[in-house]
Amino acid sequence: MHTAEGRLDILSQISITVEAGASLAITGVSGSGKSTLLGLLAGLDAPTEGEVFLAGRPLHQLDEEARALVRARYVGFVFQTFQLLPGLSALENVMLPLELAAADGEGLTADPRKQAADYLDKVGLTPRLSHHPRQLSGGEQQRVAIARAFASRPQILFADEPTGNLDRASAGRVAELLFQLNAGEGATLILVTHDAALAARCDRGIALAGGRLQS
């Protein structure tokens, strides 16, 4: 990127490939470029140089609208801050992207309510379907976010510090769910984490330092 002081390279000389269905952990100290790399891989940002392919699509050649279509079709997200809508129940939060996809003609499911309820059941939240985020613990909110991410049956799931705001017990359960659903759904899992134990559960990991891959 370019600043008033000149060119600033946030990431440089990075080349990685992630096989379908695999899991990859991205680690490194704060400011090393982890979230920037995740954003590029997911098509949230565009690289100034280089190539990024997602599900065979050349993200580096697409504008934001086209990248958004790729994300909608192939990608799920789990964020550290949950990103739930406070005015919607747990069920409604999971239903929303399914309903939006149906409105856009994507047709992810003929019955968004049932599919949302099924995935909330998979994360153990059937008794909490009607609860709003403020009525849920941090761990429960993250489980809603995981159900929402997997309910659209993405080919690739990106998770940015998915256990960072949770206590140890909740973090352990959320991690277990991520890998259970990763295996059960066959979705590729790419996560950013400071948690060494979580990173160790992935098939492989990469570490960044100063925007470059560590050897």
N, C-alpha and C positions, 0 to 999 in steps of 0.2 A: 504494500500500500504506500501512498505518497502523503507526506505530511509537510507542514511549513518548513521543517528542518531538512527535508529531502526524503528519499526513499527509505522505507522501513520494512525489512523482511521479517515477518512474524514466523513463517515456516520456510525452510529451505532444504533442498536435496532429500525429500522424503519420497520413498517408493514402497508401497505395501499392496498386497493382494489378500483378500479375505474370501475363502471358499464358501459357497452356499451351505448354510446349516452350521457353520463353525461359530466359535465364540472368540472374540478378541478383546483384550483389556489394553487401554491406553493409560499409562501412568506417567508421573513426573511432578515436580514441584509446582506450586502456583506460579503462573506466568510463563510456563514452559511452552504453551501453545496447544494444550490438550483440547480445550473447548473449541478453539479455532479450527483444529483439524477435524473434530467431530462435525462442526458446522459445514465444512467443505465436503466431507464425505457424504453428508445427508442432503446436500444441495441447498442448505440454508444461505450459504454464501458462495460466491464465485471466485475462483482463483485468478490472480492477475497473470500467472504463468502456469504452464503444466496442464495435465489432463486428469479428470476425475470421471470414472465410469461407475454408474450405479445401476444394477440389474441390466447391464449391457447398454445403458443410455449414456451418451456423452454429456455429462452435466456442464462441462466447461464450454460447450457450444450452445447452450440453451439460455434464454432469458429467464427472468424470475417467474413469469407466468408458466412457461413450459416446465421449469424445475418444480413448481408447485404441483403440477399435474402428475409428475413422476412421483413426488413424495406421497400424494394422495393415493396413488395406486399401489405403491410398493413398500411404504415406510410407516413404522410406528415409533413413537417417542415416549420415553419416561424421563421426567425432569426431577431434579433435586427438590424443587419447590412445588411439586405436584401439579400445578397449573389446572386445578379444578375450578369450575364456575360456581361461586358461592350460592347463587340463587337456584341452582338445580340440585336435585337429589342425586345419590350415588347412581341409581339406575339411569336417570336422565343424562348425567355426565357421560356415561358409557354409550348411551343411545345416540347422543348428538352427532358424532362423526359418521355413524352408520346412516342416520337420517339425511345428513348433508350429502353423503355419497349417493344415496338413492335419488335425491333431488337433482343431482348432477348427471344422473343416468348411469352411474357406475354399477348400481345393483349389487352391492356387497352381500346383501341378504334381503329376503322377502319379508322378514319379520324382525326389525331392529330390536323391539322390546324383548323378544324371546332370546335373541342372540346375546344381548347385553346382560340379561338375567343369568344366562348359562355361564358367561365368563365371570360374573361376580360370584357365582356359586363355586367356580373353580378356585377362586382366591379366598373362599370361606366367608363371604359377606352376604349370603342370602338373607340373614336376619336384619341387615342394615340397608336394604334396597331403598327405603324411603327417607333415609337420613341425609341431611345436608352436610357439606364439609365441616362446618363449625361444630357439628355433633359427633364427629369422628376423631379418633386419635391420629397422630402423625402416621403411624404404621398403617392404620386403616385407610387413610387418604392415599398413601402410596399404593396400597393394594387396589384401590379404585382406579388409580392412574395406570397400573399394570393391566388391569382388566380392559380398560379403554384402549390401551395400545394394542393388545392382542386380539380384541374383538373384531377388528377390521381384517384380521388374518394377514398381517404384512409379511413380505418375504424377508425384510430386514428390520430389526429393532435397534434403535439407538438409545442409549441410556446415559445421562450426564449426572454423575454422582448420585445414583438412585438411592443410596443408603445414607447419604451425607447428613441428613437432618433427623435421623432416627436414633433411638436408643439401641443398645446392643441386641436386645431380644427381638425388637421389631426389625432391625437391620438383617438379622439372621433369617427371619421368616421371609422377608422380601427377597433376599438373595436366593433362597431355596425356590421361591415361586418363579423367579426369573429363569433359572436354569431348568426347572421342570417344564415350563411352558416353551422354552427354547428347544428342548429335546422333543416334547410332545407335539409342538406345532411345526417343527422343522425350520423355524425362522433363524436367520443369521443374527447373532447378537454382537453388537459393538458397544463397549461401555468405557466411559471415563471414570476413574476412581482413584482415591488416595488410599483405599482399603487394600492392604496387601493380601489379606485372606480372600477377599472377593476376587481380586485379580488372579490369584493362584488357581481359582476354579475354572478359569477360561482355558480353552484349548491352547492358546498362546498369548503372549503379551508383547507390547512394545513400550519403550520408555523414551520420553522426550526431555531434552535439556537445551534451553536456549533456542527452541524452534527446530532442532535437529534430532534425528534418531540417535540414541546412544548405542554404542557398539556393545 
